[in-house]
Each structure stands twice: as structure tokens, then as C-alpha cells.
Amino acid sequence: MLELVLVLTIISVLFTIAVDKLLTLKVEAERVAMNQILGSLRSAMSIHIASHISSGSVDKLIESAHSNPMTWLSDKPDNYLGVLDEPDPADISPRKWYFDSYNKYLVYRVSNINHFSSPLKGPKIARFQVKLVYTDINENGKFNAGIDKIHGLSLKSLEKYQWVAEPINLKDFSSTADINSKN
């Protein structure tokens, strides 16, 4: 009987560790998938910029600012819902992308909400926007055609966000940090 209790205890401990590791892998998979799509969008944007440079139409890049970067992909991701007009993120299923045509930004709805931090209230989302990269020659804080010089485009996150594999409490690591700082 004692052997059975010992075996069941060991199995339950191993099961708990396995479930914890699987959750960590699930979070990491979502983070990597989101970053892979962002990488594809940035590559497609680079091709878009290069085509304007090669055709001598760099000034027309201003038309691409605040546009939907998904239009530059030949194959859209399966989890891209398309263009929506100012939807409520709570109505969007997790792990979905959409372009908000009213606010002019691309949105990713996060699934693993306990492992994603952002200053936004409500459902966990990451928002991205195509921005014009230019030299503000007259230093007025906005692009002026004929005065400012266009350099390209960038796909920027509108807010800082962070993926965490596990909820982190810095107090848990204070003794380790103290030991490392003394060495």
C-alpha cells in the first residue's frame, strides 16, 4: 500500500510539472506566431518601399502611412479577419488579427492574457501602425510634403507590451539579484 501511495505521489508531481511546462510552451508558441507575422509584414513592407525607390516614387510612400500592412502580403494569415470598422476587441476571438479601418491600425487579440502585459485596459491586444519615416526639416512635428524628406516606412507598436512565460514577482528574485551584485 505504501508503494502505491509513493507511486501516485510521484506521478502527480510529474504531471504538475508537465502541465506547467506545457502552459509555458503554449504562451511561447503564441508569442512566436505573433512575431512571425510581424516579421512577414515588415519584410513585405521593405519590398513595398523598395518598389517605390526603384520606380522613383518615394514621395508616394506617404499614401502608405496608416494603411493596412496585410495588403502587402500575397497570402494572408489564416487568423486574419480582414478590415473591420472600430470593433470592440471583446467581440474578437483570441489569436485573431484585424485592421481597424476607423483608427487605422492593425490589432492582434491575445489569447494567453495572464502572460501578456500592456497599458491598455480591457481585453489584451497589441496594436501596430504603419508610420512614415522622415526627417522633420522644419521641426513642426508633422510631415510637410516638399519640405521634409521621406526615408521609408516602419511598422510600430502603438503601446509597449511584454510577453511573460510566467507571472513574475520581482521580490522572488531579489536575493538572487543581491548575490549577483556582490560578485
N, C-alpha and C positions, 0 to 999 in steps of 0.2 A: 504494500500500500504506500509506503514511504517513497518507493521508487516512482510510482505513478504520479504522486504529487510533485516530486522533483522534476520529472519529465514535463509535466503540464506547466510548471513554473518556467522552465527554460524555454519551452515553445511559446508561451505568452510573452516573455521578454523579447525573444527574437522577432515575433510578429509585430510587437510595438515598434521596434527599431526599423523593421522593414516598411511599415506604414509611414513612419516619419520620413524615411529616405524617399519613398515614392512621392510624397507630397512635395518634397524639395525638388525632385525631378520634374514634377508637373509644373511647378512655378517656373523653373528654369526653361522648360520647353516653351512656355508661353512667351517668356521674355525673348528667347532666341528667335521665335517665329515673328514676333513684332519687329525686332531689329532687322531680320532678314528682309522683310517687306520694305522697311525704311531704306535699307541698303539698295534694294532694287529700284526704289523710287529715285534715290539720289543718282544712281547710275543712269537711269532714263533721263533725268534732268540734265546730266552732263552731256548726253547725246543731243538733247534739245538745244542746249547752249552752243555746243559745237556746230550744229547745223546753222544757227543764226550767225555765228562768227564766220563760217566758211562762205556763207551767202552774202556777207557784208551787211547784215541787218541786225546788228547788236542792239540798236536803238529800239527795235520791236520787242525786245525782251520785257519791256515794261508791261506789255499786254499779258505776260505770263505771271506777273506778280499777283498773288492772292488767287491763282487759278487752281484747278483740281489736278494734282500731280498724277493721279491714277490714269488720266487721259494719255499720258506718255507711255504707259505700259501696253505692249501688244496683247498680253494675256493678263486679265485682272485676277487678283486672288479670289479663291472660291468664297472667302468670308467677307468680300466687299459687297455691301448692299446697294451701292450706287449713290446718286445725288439725292439728298433729302433737304427739305426746307425747314430749318431750325427745329429738328426733332427734339423731344425730351429724351435725354440719354437713358432714363429709367425704362423707356419703352423699347430700347435696343437690346437685343440679346448679347450676352458676353461673348468676347472673342470676335467681334464684328467691327469692320471698318465702314465708314461712310463719309461723304463730303457734305458738309453743311453749307448749302448754297447761299443762305442768308448771311451767315457770319464769315464765309469764305475761308473755312479751314477744314482740314482732314481730321477725323476723330477715330480713335481706337477705343472700344469699350472693353475694359479689363475684366477678366474672369476671376482671377485669384486676388480678390480685393484685400485680404488681410496681409498680402505680401507686396503691396504697391502703395507708395505714398506720394501725395501731390497736394498742393494747397487748395485745390478745388473742392468745393462742398458737393454733396450728392453722390451719385454713382461714380465709381472710379473710371476716369477716362484720361487719355493722353491726347492733346490737341497739337496739330502741326500746321504750319502755314508756309507757303512759298513766298519768300521775301526777295525783293530786288537788292542786289549788292551794288553799291555805287559810292563814288566819292562826292561828299556833300560840299562842293566848292564854295557855295555862298553861305554855308553853315546855318541854314534855316531849319534843319531837322526834317526836311522832306525833299523828295526828288523833284527837280525842275529840269524839264527837257530843254536842251540847248545850252544849259549851264553846267549841270552835274554830269559826271562821266560814269556810264554803266560798266560794271565789271562782270556781272553774271547774276545768278540766282542762288538761293540757298533754301533748304527745307529746314525750318527751325521749329523747335518745340515752343509752344506759347507759354508754358509754365515748366518749372523744374519738376522732375519726378524722379522716383527711385524705386527700383525693384529690390526687394529683400527676400532672401531664401527662407529666412526665419525671422519672426518678430524679434527685434534687437532691443535689449535694455543695456545701455552703456554701463550701468552700475555693475552688471555681471562681469565686465571686463576691466574694471578699474584696478584690481590688484595685479592683473597681468600687465597692464599699461605701466603701473608704478614700478614693477620689477624690471620691465624692459627699459624704462627711462633711466634707471640707476646703473645699467650696464654700459 
